[in-house]
Amino acid sequence: MYLAGTQEIEQDGNQGYRLYFRYRVRGIPVILGNKEVGEYVTIEVFNDHVRSYKYYARREMNKIPNRIIEEEKMLAAYDVIDKNYNYFAQIYLRDNNLVEEEVTLNITNDVLASIEDITLAYFDPCLMEQDEKLIPVWAIRYNGTTYAFNAYNAILVYER
């Protein structure tokens, strides 16, 4: 578990902090897919007192970590970007108020320059079902939004 973020808050005239914590599995961050849950752990602290504590518990399953489950190979990050280039181009056009038919220049470099970060992660769908499995994803931060694509088939599974 690691500190993922902080936020200054005020309640009843008191200043405090909201702390957000997330999980890592073998050093790889886990993205929580359920917006209703928020984060795995959220703590509100005022002065030296904890005012609230929310914990979304997940039990680790006894799985062999290095066992090959599928015959498929994980895609490289550039393959995921390549398979989803048109998706990113549409976002670029929308965010820049451009119409595809009016664009005369090649926007490939601009689209790729809008990628802020790429990291391997796990996606927890968090559907409140038993024996849910984490999905390996490439998390791509693009123009301030995180998009997670399945690392095996490049399908979008998360956007926030």
Secondary structure, 3 states (H helix, E strand, C coil): CEEEEEEEEEECCEEEEEEEEECEECCEEEEECCCCCCCCEEEEEECCEEEEEEECCCCCCCCCCCCCCCCCCCCCHHHHHHHCHHHHHHHHHHHCCCCHHHCCCCCHHHHHHCEEEEEEEEEECCCCCCCCCCEEEEEEEECCEEEEEECCCCCEEEEC
